[in-house]
Amino acid sequence: MMTDIIKDNEKRDKIRFISFIIPEFARSYKMNKQTAYRYLKTNGGLDFLFEHWWALHIDNPLYAVRDLYDVCSQNERTP
């Protein structure tokens, strides 16, 4: 039972952080939230975010946004 509580707390924290950082990314790069989400999804930022959210959430949000941008710019696909 205790492990269920821990897992639930971790899931809740993950959702809260992701729900916070995508709008922060959008605001930082002057995008609307949908455009930011699509940009992150297309260029590997969401994968990076889901994989490394634990490390990203303990740092300054500015650094997390910058890290997401760096990952996306390295993976950016030109149409």
C-alpha positions in Angstrom: 0.0 0.0 0.0 2.8 2.4 0.8 4.4 1.9 -2.6 1.1 2.8 -4.3 1.2 6.1 -2.4 4.8 6.8 -3.5 4.0 6.0 -7.1 0.9 8.1 -7.0 2.9 11.1 -5.6 5.6 10.6 -8.2 3.0 10.6 -11.0 1.3 13.6 -9.6 4.6 15.5 -9.3 5.6 14.5 -12.9 2.2 15.7 -14.2 2.5 19.0 -12.3 6.0 19.7 -13.5 5.2 18.9 -17.2 2.0 21.0 -16.9 4.2 23.8 -15.6 7.2 23.6 -17.9 5.5 23.5 -21.3 3.7 26.9 -20.7 7.0 28.2 -19.3 8.8 27.1 -22.5 6.0 28.7 -24.6 6.3 32.0 -22.7 10.1 32.0 -22.9 10.1 31.6 -26.6 7.0 33.7 -27.3 4.9 30.8 -28.6 1.4 29.8 -27.7 1.1 26.5 -25.7 -0.1 24.4 -28.6 2.8 25.5 -30.8 5.3 24.9 -28.0 3.8 21.4 -27.4 4.1 20.5 -31.1 7.7 21.9 -31.3 8.7 19.9 -28.3 7.0 16.7 -29.6 8.4 17.0 -33.1 12.0 17.7 -32.0 12.4 15.3 -29.1 11.8 17.7 -26.3 8.9 15.8 -24.9 10.8 12.5 -24.9 13.7 14.3 -23.1 11.2 15.8 -20.6 9.5 12.5 -19.8 12.8 10.8 -19.4 14.6 13.4 -17.4 11.8 15.3 -15.6 13.1 14.3 -12.2 16.4 16.0 -12.7 14.9 18.9 -14.5 12.3 19.7 -11.9 14.8 20.2 -9.1 16.7 22.9 -11.0 15.8 26.5 -11.8 12.9 26.4 -14.5 15.0 28.7 -16.6 17.6 26.0 -17.0 15.0 23.3 -17.7 13.6 25.5 -20.5 17.0 26.1 -21.9 17.8 22.4 -21.8 14.6 21.6 -23.6 15.5 24.2 -26.3 19.0 22.8 -26.6 17.7 19.2 -27.2 15.1 20.4 -29.7 17.6 22.6 -31.6 19.9 19.6 -31.9 17.1 17.4 -33.3 15.3 20.1 -35.3 13.8 18.8 -38.5 13.5 21.2 -41.5 10.3 20.8 -43.5 
